[in-house]
Amino acid sequence: MAFADSAEAVEALAAEIGENIYMDIAKWHLYLGDAKLHTVLADRFYPMLGNGTPSEDDVLKVLQDIPIKLGGGRQTVSLAEMLPMQCQVNLMDLLEEYQRKL
C-alpha cells in the first residue's frame, strides 16, 4: 500500500475503521463512520503504527479516552464501553493488517 502522503494514509485507515467497527446500541450497529468517529481514531492510531502494531493496552487506552455523550450530554461513557468485545478484537486485527501494509 503506497500513499502519496500521511494525510492519504490516515484517510485510508479512517475508511477501514469507519466501515468495519461499530458501537452496539440496543442491538443496533452504529458504524463509526456514520457516527463520525472514524477520523478521530485514525488520527490517534496512525502515529502509533510507525512504531509497529499498537498493543491491546494502547488500543484500549485510546478507546477509553474518547468520550461518547448520551441523552443530549446528560451522560458520558467511553468509546471502549460502547464497542462489543468482538469489535475491539476486529480493530486490533485491522490495525495489525494495516501496519503490515505500510
DRENZA-579413 format. One record per residue: residue number from 1; residue in one letter; z, y, x of N, C-alpha, C, CB in turn. Coordinates in Angstrom, 3 decimals. Glycine has a CB too. Layout:
BEGIN
R:NUM:A:Z:Y:X:Z:Y:X:Z:Y:X:Z:Y:X
...
END
This chain:
BEGIN
R:1:M:0.000:-1.166:0.863:0.000:0.000:0.000:0.000:1.225:0.907:1.233:0.000:-0.981
R:2:A:-1.056:1.972:0.907:-1.153:3.164:1.741:-1.162:4.401:0.854:-2.420:3.118:2.631
R:3:F:-0.239:5.304:1.153:-0.130:6.532:0.373:-0.494:7.709:1.259:1.298:6.703:-0.215
R:4:A:-1.147:8.687:0.668:-1.543:9.880:1.411:-0.321:10.665:1.875:-2.446:10.770:0.551
R:5:D:0.708:10.695:1.048:1.928:11.407:1.418:3.117:10.806:0.677:1.801:12.920:1.107
R:6:S:4.307:11.295:1.026:5.514:10.732:0.418:5.608:11.049:-1.071:6.748:11.255:1.130
R:7:A:5.052:12.167:-1.511:5.090:12.502:-2.943:4.332:11.452:-3.752:4.487:13.909:-3.195
R:8:E:3.207:11.017:-3.223:2.425:9.977:-3.896:3.201:8.658:-3.924:1.060:9.783:-3.193
R:9:A:3.898:8.350:-2.842:4.691:7.124:-2.767:5.853:7.164:-3.758:5.218:6.913:-1.340
R:10:V:6.504:8.315:-3.874:7.613:8.463:-4.822:7.097:8.324:-6.251:8.323:9.832:-4.634
R:11:E:5.940:8.908:-6.533:5.352:8.791:-7.872:5.037:7.343:-8.218:4.082:9.635:-7.970
R:12:A:4.525:6.595:-7.253:4.208:5.182:-7.485:5.481:4.381:-7.738:3.440:4.592:-6.284
R:13:L:6.536:4.669:-6.969:7.817:3.995:-7.182:8.377:4.355:-8.551:8.825:4.369:-6.074
R:14:A:8.302:5.624:-8.913:8.787:6.070:-10.225:8.047:5.351:-11.348:8.621:7.597:-10.375
R:15:A:6.745:5.187:-11.199:5.958:4.499:-12.227:6.413:3.053:-12.377:4.457:4.549:-11.884
R:16:E:6.655:2.379:-11.261:7.135:0.990:-11.309:8.484:0.902:-12.017:7.249:0.409:-9.887
R:17:I:9.386:1.797:-11.660:10.713:1.806:-12.283:10.584:2.111:-13.768:11.641:2.840:-11.597
R:18:G:9.804:3.119:-14.097:9.656:3.547:-15.488:9.080:2.490:-16.401:8.798:4.749:-15.550
R:19:E:8.189:1.657:-15.873:7.529:0.632:-16.683:8.315:-0.667:-16.778:6.173:0.346:-16.123
R:20:N:9.247:-0.903:-15.852:9.883:-2.214:-15.768:11.386:-2.239:-16.010:9.618:-2.783:-14.451
R:21:I:12.049:-1.109:-15.913:13.506:-1.081:-16.025:13.886:-0.323:-17.293:14.157:-0.424:-14.766
R:22:Y:14.841:-0.872:-18.029:15.216:-0.269:-19.308:16.727:-0.263:-19.518:14.543:-1.010:-20.451
R:23:M:17.152:0.617:-20.412:18.527:0.635:-20.905:18.547:-0.178:-22.192:19.050:2.111:-21.140
R:24:D:19.625:-0.876:-22.405:19.784:-1.656:-23.633:20.724:-0.878:-24.543:20.337:-3.107:-23.340
R:25:I:20.186:-0.428:-25.670:20.968:0.360:-26.622:20.861:-0.324:-27.975:20.470:1.854:-26.693
R:26:A:21.946:-0.958:-28.394:21.979:-1.673:-29.673:20.786:-2.628:-29.797:21.984:-0.672:-30.848
R:27:K:20.539:-3.365:-28.718:19.455:-4.352:-28.643:18.058:-3.729:-28.631:19.561:-5.304:-29.804
R:28:W:17.982:-2.422:-28.470:16.702:-1.734:-28.296:16.515:-1.507:-26.799:16.653:-0.369:-29.100
R:29:H:15.293:-1.622:-26.336:14.998:-1.391:-24.931:14.381:-0.007:-24.775:14.051:-2.485:-24.371
R:30:L:15.120:0.875:-24.139:14.622:2.214:-23.837:14.248:2.231:-22.354:15.696:3.331:-24.181
R:31:Y:12.948:2.171:-22.097:12.473:2.134:-20.713:12.752:3.468:-20.035:10.961:1.805:-20.657
R:32:L:13.083:3.387:-18.743:13.490:4.588:-18.021:12.375:5.619:-17.929:13.955:4.221:-16.636
R:33:G:11.135:5.195:-18.019:10.027:6.153:-18.067:10.073:6.975:-19.336:8.687:5.432:-17.965
R:34:D:10.376:6.328:-20.458:10.478:7.032:-21.739:11.702:7.936:-21.776:10.535:6.031:-22.895
R:35:A:12.757:7.530:-21.070:13.992:8.316:-21.027:13.939:9.407:-19.954:15.186:7.400:-20.774
R:36:K:12.826:9.486:-19.237:12.624:10.488:-18.174:13.651:10.351:-17.044:12.699:11.899:-18.764
R:37:L:14.046:9.114:-16.759:14.996:8.861:-15.677:14.341:8.192:-14.470:16.133:7.999:-16.182
R:38:H:13.095:7.781:-14.613:12.417:7.057:-13.540:12.215:7.907:-12.286:11.081:6.555:-14.028
R:39:T:11.918:9.183:-12.456:11.696:10.033:-11.283:13.004:10.334:-10.559:11.015:11.339:-11.695
R:40:V:14.088:10.460:-11.316:15.405:10.682:-10.702:15.740:9.506:-9.787:16.510:10.862:-11.792
R:41:L:15.541:8.292:-10.296:15.835:7.107:-9.493:14.903:7.008:-8.290:15.722:5.844:-10.349
R:42:A:13.627:7.240:-8.503:12.674:7.155:-7.387:13.023:8.167:-6.298:11.232:7.391:-7.887
R:43:D:13.403:9.377:-6.687:13.791:10.399:-5.713:15.002:9.963:-4.901:14.087:11.719:-6.419
R:44:R:15.896:9.207:-5.510:17.101:8.762:-4.798:16.854:7.505:-3.972:18.227:8.507:-5.785
R:45:F:16.020:6.607:-4.486:15.798:5.346:-3.780:14.776:5.453:-2.652:15.353:4.298:-4.753
R:46:Y:13.768:6.277:-2.808:12.696:6.321:-1.807:13.219:6.593:-0.392:11.682:7.386:-2.186
R:47:P:14.095:7.581:-0.182:14.599:7.802:1.181:15.367:6.597:1.732:15.498:9.026:1.205
R:48:M:16.015:5.846:0.855:16.771:4.669:1.291:15.836:3.571:1.792:17.642:4.137:0.141
R:49:L:14.622:3.517:1.266:13.681:2.458:1.627:13.196:2.581:3.067:12.494:2.477:0.687
R:50:G:13.348:3.755:3.661:12.980:3.941:5.058:13.861:3.150:6.004:13.041:5.395:5.415
R:51:N:15.046:2.775:5.536:15.994:2.007:6.346:16.027:0.546:5.926:17.391:2.607:6.239
R:52:G:14.999:0.080:5.248:14.988:-1.290:4.731:15.376:-1.278:3.265:15.947:-2.201:5.539
R:53:T:15.486:-2.464:2.710:15.841:-2.574:1.299:17.296:-2.178:1.107:15.593:-4.009:0.777
R:54:P:17.604:-1.313:0.135:18.999:-0.937:-0.114:19.821:-2.156:-0.541:19.077:0.163:-1.195
R:55:S:21.085:-2.149:-0.183:21.968:-3.243:-0.583:22.275:-3.134:-2.072:23.278:-3.230:0.248
R:56:E:22.800:-4.198:-2.614:23.195:-4.199:-4.024:24.235:-3.115:-4.281:23.747:-5.581:-4.437
R:57:D:25.160:-2.935:-3.337:26.187:-1.892:-3.482:25.566:-0.496:-3.480:27.225:-2.004:-2.352
R:58:D:24.565:-0.285:-2.634:23.883:1.015:-2.587:23.194:1.315:-3.913:22.854:1.046:-1.440
R:59:V:22.513:0.314:-4.458:21.808:0.484:-5.729:22.807:0.763:-6.841:20.963:-0.768:-6.064
R:60:L:23.886:0.003:-6.873:24.907:0.195:-7.906:25.528:1.580:-7.809:25.994:-0.877:-7.790
R:61:K:25.753:2.063:-6.593:26.325:3.401:-6.400:25.395:4.469:-6.977:26.583:3.672:-4.896
R:62:V:24.094:4.336:-6.723:23.126:5.294:-7.272:23.170:5.255:-8.793:21.690:4.987:-6.763
R:63:L:23.167:4.053:-9.362:23.193:3.915:-10.826:24.477:4.494:-11.422:23.056:2.438:-11.223
R:64:Q:25.592:4.312:-10.725:26.871:4.835:-11.216:26.936:6.353:-11.131:28.024:4.229:-10.430
R:65:D:26.177:6.936:-10.226:26.205:8.390:-10.035:25.293:9.156:-10.994:25.818:8.715:-8.622
R:66:I:24.564:8.446:-11.845:23.668:9.115:-12.792:24.310:9.085:-14.174:22.256:8.435:-12.817
R:67:P:24.750:10.257:-14.666:25.415:10.303:-15.975:24.406:10.277:-17.123:26.287:11.557:-16.080
R:68:I:24.760:9.537:-18.165:23.956:9.472:-19.385:24.823:10.024:-20.509:23.465:7.993:-19.696
R:69:K:24.357:11.097:-21.124:25.124:11.723:-22.208:24.760:11.067:-23.533:24.859:13.255:-22.267
R:70:L:25.768:10.757:-24.305:25.593:10.125:-25.612:26.165:11.024:-26.692:26.266:8.735:-25.651
R:71:G:25.615:10.913:-27.883:26.154:11.667:-29.017:26.121:13.165:-28.800:27.563:11.239:-29.294
R:72:G:25.018:13.661:-28.276:24.909:15.101:-28.056:25.837:15.601:-26.973:25.189:15.836:-29.327
R:73:G:26.213:14.713:-26.055:27.069:15.101:-24.942:28.548:14.877:-25.176:26.849:16.520:-24.629
R:74:R:28.893:14.310:-26.339:30.314:14.076:-26.616:30.898:12.991:-25.726:30.508:13.699:-28.075
R:75:Q:30.059:12.070:-25.264:30.499:11.025:-24.341:29.497:10.919:-23.210:30.659:9.659:-25.067
R:76:T:29.990:10.522:-22.066:29.127:10.318:-20.909:29.462:8.966:-20.292:29.294:11.468:-19.867
R:77:V:28.423:8.189:-20.010:28.578:6.914:-19.310:27.586:6.905:-18.151:28.345:5.686:-20.276
R:78:S:27.817:6.024:-17.206:26.892:5.943:-16.075:25.680:5.101:-16.454:27.595:5.348:-14.832
R:79:L:24.592:5.339:-15.762:23.388:4.550:-15.989:23.664:3.074:-15.714:22.233:5.057:-15.103
R:80:A:24.539:2.787:-14.765:24.889:1.394:-14.457:25.431:0.678:-15.688:25.921:1.338:-13.323
R:81:E:26.162:1.386:-16.528:26.728:0.780:-17.731:25.679:0.534:-18.808:27.824:1.659:-18.285
R:82:M:24.557:1.223:-18.718:23.516:1.118:-19.741:22.458:0.064:-19.421:22.850:2.453:-19.919
R:83:L:22.370:-0.343:-18.155:21.362:-1.326:-17.763:21.934:-2.733:-17.864:20.859:-1.052:-16.331
R:84:P:21.248:-3.629:-18.554:21.687:-5.025:-18.559:21.661:-5.573:-17.128:20.784:-5.887:-19.497
R:85:M:22.474:-6.571:-16.863:22.541:-7.144:-15.520:21.161:-7.606:-15.048:23.529:-8.318:-15.491
R:86:Q:20.373:-8.188:-15.942:19.042:-8.652:-15.544:18.162:-7.486:-15.081:18.366:-9.391:-16.711
R:87:C:18.313:-6.326:-15.692:17.537:-5.156:-15.254:17.996:-4.680:-13.884:17.662:-4.012:-16.274
R:88:Q:19.279:-4.797:-13.608:19.766:-4.419:-12.283:19.187:-5.360:-11.229:21.314:-4.443:-12.240
R:89:V:19.129:-6.654:-11.559:18.523:-7.635:-10.653:17.034:-7.330:-10.485:18.727:-9.084:-11.187
R:90:N:16.364:-7.029:-11.590:14.936:-6.695:-11.532:14.696:-5.439:-10.695:14.376:-6.495:-12.950
R:91:L:15.600:-4.475:-10.795:15.485:-3.255:-9.995:15.611:-3.584:-8.510:16.560:-2.225:-10.412
R:92:M:16.557:-4.431:-8.162:16.708:-4.852:-6.763:15.431:-5.532:-6.271:17.919:-5.808:-6.608
R:93:D:14.893:-6.433:-7.089:13.657:-7.134:-6.721:12.500:-6.148:-6.563:13.304:-8.200:-7.780
R:94:L:12.411:-5.202:-7.481:11.352:-4.190:-7.451:11.440:-3.367:-6.162:11.447:-3.264:-8.689
R:95:L:12.654:-2.949:-5.795:12.840:-2.153:-4.580:12.503:-2.966:-3.334:14.282:-1.634:-4.494
R:96:E:12.910:-4.232:-3.341:12.616:-5.106:-2.205:11.104:-5.283:-2.042:13.301:-6.481:-2.388
R:97:E:10.426:-5.542:-3.137:8.970:-5.718:-3.100:8.274:-4.420:-2.675:8.449:-6.173:-4.481
R:98:Y:8.735:-3.302:-3.201:8.135:-2.006:-2.866:8.327:-1.701:-1.382:8.753:-0.880:-3.731
R:99:Q:9.522:-1.974:-0.868:9.811:-1.707:0.541:8.923:-2.567:1.431:11.301:-1.969:0.853
R:100:R:8.678:-3.795:1.031:7.827:-4.701:1.792:6.396:-4.167:1.891:7.828:-6.090:1.149
R:101:K:5.951:-3.475:0.847:4.577:-2.959:0.810:4.401:-1.649:1.576:4.150:-2.758:-0.620
R:102:L:5.517:-0.995:1.916:5.410:0.292:2.631:4.883:0.106:4.048:6.775:0.992:2.678
END
